[in-house]
Each structure stands twice: as structure tokens, then as C-alpha cells.
Amino acid sequence: MQYPNLILLYVEDPLRSAQFYERMFDSPPVAAFPTYVAFKFPNDLTLGLWSVKAKNFASGGSGHRSELAFMVQGDDAVRTLYEHWQNTGVRIEQDLQEAVFGLTFVALDLDGHRIRVCTPDD
């Protein structure tokens, strides 16, 4: 069986967006080009930042209708990331709140992609 191992986000400027994500992940990208940047994680997931200005780029949609999510262990970890990201200037779209699945908040990257932090489902 095949499992997804790449998430692509469409961005205006991959190299600029890479600076944002490098601060968030505390790790540099594994590949960086003017129209594409990739971050690889120990769990074999790769996050790709792909320029909407790249040659042959095509997308039939618009807007941001998905989220990149970080499931962390416990409410203290959610609060710690919330405070850290606020202190480093990350834009917060949804403040800390209790959802049906637990404590959560949503931040935004430079292109408006939603980044959720929450705890795993019980």
C-alpha cells in the first residue's frame, strides 16, 4: 500500500516562505530553488513550497481550503507553541480555544495557509 509522503503548498515566493518555515521547524530545507523549496522530516514526510509563478504551474482552484497541522503531546505543548509563535511574529488567525478534539489554535504563513496546532484525538 502507498502512503502520502508529500504536502505541497502553493506560494508566491518559495525562498521567502522557506525563511518562515525554517524558523518554525528550526531546521533548514533539504532543497531550495527559486520556484521550489522542500523540507524533509524524520517521519519521511516532505513539505514542498511551490511557486505559483513557476513555469508550467497550473491550478484550477484558489484560496486556502486546507491546513497543515502539528499534533503535539498535551495542552502545555499547545500553549508553548502558541506563545513562541506569537513572540516570533507569526500571525495568529484563531486564538487558543477548546474544540471538540481539545485545545487548539491556528496560525497563518506568509501566503495565508492555515497552520493548526492541537493534541492527538483521545
Secondary structure, DSSP 4 states (H G I P E B T S, - for coil): -----EEEEEES-HHHHHHHHHHHHTS--SEEETTEEEEE-TTS-EEEEEETTSTT---S--S---EEEEE-SSHHHHHHHHHHHHHTTPEEEEEEEEETTEEEEEEE-TT--EEEEEPPP-
